[in-house]
Amino acid sequence: MNALATTLTNKLASLTHRTFAYTQSEPFAVDSKFAHASDVQLATKDLNVYINGAHILKNVSVQIPKNKITCIIGPSGCGKSTLLRTFNRLNDGVDGLKMDGEVTLGNDNILTANSGQLSELRRNIGLVPQRPCPLPMNIYDNVAYGCRIHGIHNRKKLDAIVKHYLNAVGLWDEVKDRLKTPAARMSGGQQQRLCLARSLAVEPSYLLADESTSALDPISSKKVEQLFTELKKDYSIVMVTHTLRQALRIADYVIFMYLGEVIEVGNAHDVFDNPQHELTRRYLNGAFS
């Protein structure tokens, strides 16, 4: 009897596994030129950033693992957001900015990219900002905006893109009957998921999140965290967070920074359970924040 039960259980588990694998969605590319580049590595080497002479980032050398959630942690003012924004040159407009070293995406040094190259590099490194920032247009046009900038104007293709990525962030059923209403009328949590859909619509390889749940209520924050956890199978996510509990919940890889330097990096389990540096131990124990 036990042998029969074991055989039936094994067969059921095998069937369940095959059914689950079969129902997974196929990769979705909005256009052949947007083919999702899953094999490129984002990294820095001896990166230094100065603002008006102040040394903000100091010889930062890190590699961002693919298909993981990397959390950048550390006390306020340690350079977390500056590092994140350097990955796709969003600091360029800061007065007195000077950078040296390398920030590479595959074989391309982002720091030396000209304006034409920078547009493509930024497409490959999307950003979800700290506070929801929908464009002053309707829901549909928010998602389609980046695709239009990059030359996609076919209405049927845009319709498919909008539906696919609103589905991907769990918004389609909530907004499908009001796609032409202003995005500003959405709740804060919905707006943040809309910004995420807009970033995903041009198929980036990496997704940057700058404290992207800090302005949300707990329920909306949880939804965004769940989305990141689900999306990492297709995207590599780099997230700045001031909330250590959040990093403990979702991080696969951790970069700990202090006064502009990278103090410790590694798998989240190793860093949180067995930190190698005294500063890391003190930060994790709440000695400073």
N, C-alpha and C positions, 0 to 999 in steps of 0.2 A: 504493500500500500504506500509506504514512504517513497519507494523507488518510482512508482507511478506518479505520485504527486510532484516529485522532483522533476521528472521528465516533462510533465505538463507545464510546470512553472518555467522551466528553461525555454520551452517552445513559445510560451506567451511572451516572455521577455524578449526573445529574438524577434517575434512578430512586431511587438511594440517598437523596438529599435528600428526595424526596417520601415515601418509606417512613418515614424518621426522623421527619419532621414529623407523619405520620399516627399514629405510635405514641406520641406524647407524651400523658401523662395529662391528663385534664380537670381544671380547678380544682375543689378539694374544699372545700365550706363545711359546717361541722358543723350550722349552722342559719342561717336567713335573717337573724337579728339579728347573726350573726357574719360577715356578708359581709365578705370581706377588703378593707379600705380601702387601695387601692394609691396613691391620689392625695394623701395627706396628707403634709405636710412637718414633720419634727422639727427644731427650731432653738432657739437661745438668743440673747438680746439683752441686753447689759450685765448679765450674771448675776454676782452676788456672793454668796458663801457665807462666813459667819462661824461659828466654833465656839468658844464661850467667849471671844469677843473676838478670836480669831486670824483673820486674813483668809486663807481657804483658797483660794477662787476669786476672781479679780480681773477684773471687767469682761469676762467671757467671751462672745463673740459668734461663734457658728458655725452653719452649716447642714449637716445630715447628708444626703448625697445618697441618693437612692432606688435600690434594687436594686444596691447596692454593699456591699463590706466596708470599713468605716471603722475603721482602727486608731488608737487613742489611745496615743501613745508618749511617753516622757520618763523622767527619773530617778526613783528612789523618793522619795515624799513630795511630788511636784509637783502632785497634785490629780487624777490620772487617774480613780481609782475614785470619788472624791467627785463628779466631773462625771458619770460614768456613772450613779451612783445617784441623782443629782438629776433625771435624765431621767424617772424614774417615782416620785420622792419616797420612795425607800427610806431616805433620811437623816432622815426625820421624827422617828424615835425618839431621835436623838442629843441628849444634854443640851447646852444652850447654843447650839442651832442658830438662826441667823438668815439669811434669804435675801431678796434683792431683785433686781429685773430681771424678765426673762421667760424661761420655757421653754414653747414653744408646740408643740402637735401640731395641725396644721391651724389652725383659728381659736380653739382652746382654750388658755388659759394654764394650764399644769399647776400653777404655783405658787399660783394662787388657787382651785383646785378644792376643793369641799367633800368630805366623806367619801363621799357618794353618787356624785358625779362621779368621784372618785378610783378607785373600783373599776373603772369602765369604761375610764378612761385607762390603768390598769395592765394591763388585758386587752389593750389595743392595743400595749403596750410590754412584751414578755416579758423574762424574765431567766434566763440560764444562769449559775449562781454559780461561784465559784472552785473550791470542792470539791463533789463530788457530794452532793446532799442529798435522796435519795428520802424520801417521806413514810413514816411507820411503818405501811404497809399493803401489800397485794399489788401486783404489777406492773400488773394491769388497773386497779385503783382509782387508782393513781398517775396514769395517763394520763387517766382519766375525771374526776378530782377537780375541775378547773376548770370543766368543762362542767356538772357537777352544781351547783356553786355558782351558775352563771349560769342555772340553771333547766332544764337538759336532763336528763330522767330516763328517756326511752324506751329500753328495753333494746336494741332492734334498732339504733337510732341510735347508742347508746353503743358497741355491738359494732363497728359500721362505723368509728367514730371511732378506737377503740383499734387496730384492725387497720391502718387507713390510716396513722396517725402512727408506729406501731411499724415499719411498712414504710418510712416516709419516713426514719427514722434508722437503717435497716439492722438492726433488732432482731427483726423478726417471726419469721424463720426460726429464730432462736436461742432464743426464749422462748415460741413459740406453744403449746407443750405444757405450760407451767408458769405460765400467767397468774395463777393463784391462789396462787402461792408468794410469800413476803415479798420485797419488792424489795431488802432488805438482804442477801440471799443472792447477789445479782448481783456480778460483778466491778466494780472501780472504773470502768473504761471503759464497761461496760454501764450502770452507774448514771448516768453523765454523759449518755449518749445517751438514757436514760429521762427525765432531767430536761429534755432538749431536746424530746423528744416531748410531755411534759406542757405545756411552754410553747407549742408549736406547735398543740396541740389546740384552743385557743380563738382561733386565727387572728389573731395580733398583726400589726400593720403593721411594727413594728420589733422587733428581737431584740437584747438587750443581753447581752454575754458578758464577764464580769469574770475575766480570766485563767483561762478555763474549761478550759484544758489543763494548767495548771501542776502539778496534783496527779496527772497521769496518766503512765503509762509511754509510751515513744516510739511504740509501735504504736497504742495507743489515741489518743494525741494526733494522730497522722496521720489516723486515721479521723474524728475530730471536725473537723479542718481541712478534710478533703475534703467532709464534710457541709455545712459553712458555705459552701464554694465552690459546691456544687450548689444550696443553698437560696437564694442571693442572687438567683436569677432570679424568685423569688416574694416574698422578704422583704428588708428593708433591715437590715443587721447592723452593730452598733457594738461594737467589741471592744477592751478594755484588754489590753495585753500588755507584759510586761517583757522579752520575748525579741525582740530586734531581728530575728533570723533569721526568726522566725515572721511578723513584719510584712512583711519582704521577700518571703516566699513567697506570702502571700495577700491583702495589702492592695491595694485599688483607690484608696483615699483615705486621707490621713494627717493627723492633728492632733498636732502636737508641742507639749508643754507644759513649762514650767519655772517653778518657784516660784509655781504658781497662775495663771500667765498662759499664754494661747495665743500661741506665738512664731511658728509657721508652719503653714499649712494648704495642702492642694492635692492633686492627683493623685499617687499613690504614685511613679510614674515621675519626675515633676518634682522632688518633695521628695528622693527618694533619690539621684537622679543629678545634680541641679543645685540644691541647697539655696540659698536666698537670704539666710538669716540666719547670722551667724557662730556663734551658739549651736547651731543645727541642725547645722552642719558639724562642730563639735567633738564633739557627742553621737554623730553617726554615725561619727566616726573613733575613738570609744572614749575620748575625753579624760575623760569622767565617765559614771557610770551610776547 
